[in-house]
Each structure stands twice: as structure tokens, then as C-alpha cells.
Amino acid sequence: MAAKPNPALGLVLGIIAGYAAVVGASYAGARIQLTRQVTFDSIVRHGLQWLVLLLLIASVLGLLMAGRTIGAGVMVGAGAVMALAGLFVQVAPINRVSDLLKLFQVPGSSIPPYLLMDSSVLFIGVVLLVAGVGRWASDAKVARLLQSGGSQSGYPVQQQPQQWGGYPGQQQQPPYPGQQQPQQYPSQPPR
């Protein structure tokens, strides 16, 4: 049986992972951009490590979101952090924004988190938040359905009879002379 969804744990992990993803992706993205602007060349020679870091951050966050038990919570948590931080950067006074940007800056670095300033984090955060809330609701509905033994709101889930190997709706053919009768299964009605 599948593990029971635990979106609350995913929510906590999502907040932490979302924050780390914004910090890391902003730093790696800025380093890639600066490398390309200074060298006017492909990043393969001088900036490949930043591209690998960016792909690693995206992969880890994606794997956390793909998890069946915590995925919905991770999507909501990461989406909320990204959306709220991105929205704050766009609507708050500049002196408050500079304080927030320092929170999302790699310690000891002078590179600001560009992803927050160009609204891309706001956009991705809202997408993750909406998709995460939908998945959370869907996971909760499935968990409730499984917990109630297959019935929800008074309508029982009909069990499908076992098929004999033919096409659905096709009648079973009588056996040929000398052919053995197939074994009866407990859930099959007698013939």
C-alpha cells in the first residue's frame, strides 16, 4: 500500500528548500550571466560549475516535489516562499527591499539575488503555489477515500469482476472438448 501523504512535513521542507533554491539559483544564475558578459563566450570554459549547480538545485527541488508523500507540501512551501518574497520585492519600499535582498544573498558575496528583482521568482512561486494547493487537495481526497474503505459521500466504489482474459464486455466462450475448465477464483461468480 502507498504511504500516507504527509504534506505538513513537505511544507516545512518546501519552505527550507524554496529558500535555499532561490539563494543558490540566484547566485549561480548571476555567476553564469557575469561569466558570459565578461568573456563573450560559452560558459563551458569558465562557468560550467555554475550551470551544474543550477541544474543540481533544480533537480533536488524537483525530486522533493515528485515525492508522493511530501510533494504537495513541498510545492506549497517552496511556492509560498518564492511568491511572497517576489511580491514583497515588487511592492515594498526600496529600503525594505534591500533588507530582504540581503536575506537571499549568499553570505560573503556581493552578488545580489537577481531572480528576485526581475519577477521570475514571483512568477514561478505563484505557479508552484497554485499547483501545490491543487495537488494537496487531490492527495487529501485520495487519502480520505482510501481510509474510508472505498466509499465517499454514500457512493460505494464498485469492484470490477475479474476478467477471464478476453476483451471487456466479451462473453466467455465454452471450452473445447478435452480442454480443461479454468480454475474458479473466490471473487468470480460461478458459471
Summary of the structure (lengths in Angstrom):
residues: 191
radius of gyration: 26.5
end to end distance: 32.2
largest distance: 90.5
contacts: 528
relative contact order: 0.14
helix: 62%
strand: 2%
